Amino acid sequence: MFEAWQLAMMEDYGLMDTNTGLINRVARRLAKSANDVIETEEFRAACYQSGVDPDSFTQKDLEQLQRKLNELS
């Protein structure tokens, strides 16, 4: 089985289907964008490419996404 630190790293890189893992998956895709401002279309495309439903994001999820993007940039 995996150690706790291994599971945390997998979630951080978006390899797990937990809420945080899915948000991190989208954040890592958006972090590759050359744009300073992420438009709705780009956000939705990153979600679809990551296998995440963009309509499932709550305000709290968007705030977590923003924190992860700030961390990655």
C-alpha positions in Angstrom: 0.0 0.0 0.0 1.0 3.6 -0.3 2.4 5.7 2.5 0.6 8.8 3.5 3.2 11.1 1.9 2.8 9.2 -1.4 -0.9 9.7 -1.4 -0.5 13.4 -0.6 1.9 13.7 -3.6 -0.5 11.9 -5.9 -3.3 14.2 -4.9 -1.1 17.3 -5.3 -0.3 16.3 -8.9 -4.0 15.6 -9.6 -3.6 11.8 -9.9 -6.4 11.1 -7.5 -10.1 11.6 -8.1 -10.6 13.4 -4.7 -12.1 16.9 -4.8 -8.6 18.4 -4.1 -7.0 16.1 -6.7 -9.4 17.1 -9.4 -8.9 20.8 -8.6 -5.1 20.3 -8.7 -5.4 18.5 -12.0 -7.2 21.5 -13.6 -4.8 23.9 -11.9 -1.7 22.1 -13.3 -3.2 22.3 -16.8 -4.1 26.0 -16.5 -0.7 26.8 -15.1 0.7 25.9 -18.5 -1.3 28.7 -20.1 0.6 31.7 -21.5 -2.3 33.9 -20.5 -2.2 36.1 -17.4 -6.0 36.0 -17.1 -7.9 32.8 -17.5 -11.1 33.3 -19.5 -14.2 31.1 -19.0 -13.6 29.2 -22.3 -10.0 28.3 -21.3 -11.2 27.2 -17.8 -13.9 25.0 -19.3 -11.5 23.5 -21.9 -8.9 22.7 -19.2 -11.7 21.0 -17.1 -12.9 18.9 -20.0 -9.3 18.0 -21.0 -8.7 17.0 -17.3 -11.9 14.9 -17.1 -13.6 17.3 -14.7 -17.1 18.8 -15.0 -16.6 22.6 -15.0 -20.2 23.0 -13.8 -19.4 21.1 -10.6 -17.1 23.8 -9.3 -18.3 25.7 -6.3 -17.0 29.1 -5.2 -14.9 27.4 -2.6 -13.5 25.1 -5.3 -12.6 28.2 -7.5 -10.9 29.8 -4.5 -8.9 26.6 -4.0 -8.0 26.5 -7.7 -6.8 30.1 -7.5 -4.6 29.3 -4.5 -3.1 26.3 -6.3 -2.5 28.5 -9.4 -0.7 31.1 -7.3 1.4 28.3 -5.8 2.4 27.0 -9.2 3.3 30.3 -10.7 
